[in-house]
């Protein structure tokens, strides 16, 4: 899958680690600045996000 249409995010984990992840599902996975929740990802790609 190409990076065309990908939204990129810097995500901070509970342990302070920061990851640069992409989202190809902007129509389905909504993430905004300051959101906290459970993120599922594979490689560099966000699979799902559930707000707390």
C-alpha positions in Angstrom: 0.0 0.0 0.0 1.4 3.4 -1.0 1.7 6.4 1.4 -0.7 8.4 -0.8 -3.6 9.5 1.3 -2.0 8.5 4.6 -2.3 10.7 7.7 0.8 10.6 9.9 0.7 10.9 13.7 3.3 11.1 16.5 2.0 8.9 19.3 3.3 9.0 22.8 3.1 5.7 24.7 2.6 5.3 28.5 6.4 4.6 28.8 7.3 7.9 27.1 8.3 6.2 23.9 7.1 8.1 20.8 6.2 6.4 17.6 5.5 7.8 14.1 2.5 5.9 12.7 0.4 6.3 9.6 -3.4 6.0 9.2 -4.9 4.9 5.9 -8.4 4.9 7.5 -9.1 8.6 8.2 -12.7 8.0 7.3 -13.0 5.4 10.1 -10.2 6.0 12.7 -10.5 9.5 14.2 -7.7 10.8 16.3 -7.2 14.4 17.5 -4.5 16.1 19.5 -4.8 15.2 23.2 -6.8 12.1 22.7 -6.0 9.2 25.1 -7.0 5.6 24.4 -6.0 2.2 23.2 -4.2 2.1 19.9 -3.7 -1.1 17.8 -1.0 -0.9 15.2 1.0 -3.2 13.0 4.4 -2.1 11.7 3.9 1.7 11.1 0.1 1.4 10.3 -2.7 2.2 12.8 -5.3 -0.6 12.7 -7.7 0.8 15.3 -8.1 3.4 18.1 -10.6 3.4 21.0 -10.8 6.6 23.1 -10.8 6.1 26.9 
